[in-house]
Amino acid sequence: MGNVQILLRQHVGAPCQAIVKAGDEVKKGTKIAVPAGLGANIFSSVYGVVEEVLEDRIVIRPDEEQKDEFVPIEVADENDKLALVKEAGIVGMGGAGFPTGVKLGINLAETEMAELDPEINPELPADFKLEHSYILINAAECEPGLEHNIRQIEEQCDKVIRGVKYCMEITHADKAVFAIKKKNEKAVEILRKAVADEADITIHLLPDIYPMGEERAVVRECLGVNLTTMQLPSAARSVVVNLETAAKIAEAVDEKKPCITKNLTVRGKINGGNAAHVFMDVPVGVSVGELIERAGGIDGVYGEIIMGGAFTGKSTELDAPITKTTGGILVTIEFPDLHGANVGLLVCACGGSEERMREIAQKMNGKVVSVCRCKQAIENKPGAPLKCLRPGNCPGQVKNNMQFKKDKCEYIIIGNCSDCSNTVMASGPKMGLKVFHQTDHVMRTVGHALYRTLRVSKQVDQLPDGK
Ligand code: SF4
């Protein structure tokens, strides 16, 4: 194993402060950095020696021999489950990175339903109230090509359910609902059997469209409530927890294990084929290159390496370290060459940022002459990441296509959800616009259908009584 680089910022909030120095010996589970504001503890994921403490990371030279044992976390009261979650340094493992100890610090039994916006909830009465409070388990694994979340349900369902029950206990939620795509038949069946005798845990099946894993989309799909871009799930008496996070909570409570490993999918232009390589419990801080080598190594010339998913991931390098929130490492085929043609960008809240889309246009050798935004992509405050008003329900895209035409675009690159990509296709090609989706190079690499015309129903039949 090469040097392990543990970033001091792996969560929403401020970077952590290192509490070790060069030359210190560390074990798996030695606390090496603590929050300096909103954040989560960081632990060494290996046995070794601290090589360097830099402004943004701690570099550790791992010992050749690595033992399985880890240093258990310690709290004043071992029965205080929330304290264990906080101490373990758990964050939203689905990519969001919000500190879980902060998220679960809510009493849902005493949380009132917030006032709903009637404009986006036309079918609900003004005084609508949810009778129950909920832990919603995000098992959507919505980024195409990733498989580690579903693998965890298939292989560690009991651990995930234990974690969910701890979340219910900590927050005083009286119900839990797993949100999972219907297409994952094997995992749904395993889950169905596992919750058959659980009076308060049910399953909600999701359609195979993007985005279903966005927090407010999970609330809408499971509870029928549309939240505004400013409202948190607590406005609907619920907390959304990624399923890998739930498993980490079970580890913290049952084994006193700190958050030092990550599950992820490596996939793409890899020697041996484009099937998914799922790695469970990879030490945080291992390099992207090392994982690609473990998967088989890069197969010839490639376009780029993405850390994360095709929609929301970012391009990365071989020496970059994985963090508590890394879900995917995708090696793509080469980009098509647009030979300097005029390109328009249609930016969405659930796809790449404008900066990421400009990067893709540049890698395709296109000249960006126009940038439009899906009208449901809202900037809550200047510079903040975009949020979608109604994730996955298209507000119409003809106006944007007309603007691209006016700006003399030959090509457009879109980052939209399934529904909006469908709408772009209803008018764009008729206007003579040639459409690329920002995920095309990934979809072609992994053999997934391109995001263009929607062929999947937005509704799926549910299991009787959610079981
Ligand atoms: S409606 Fe618009 S902003 Fe929302 S997910 Fe779809 S494309 Fe993105």
Residues whose N, C-alpha, C, O or C-beta is under 5 A from the ligand:
A	BS01	SF4	C348 A349 C350 C374 Q376 A377 C388 R390 P391 G392 N393 C394 P395 N416 C417 C420
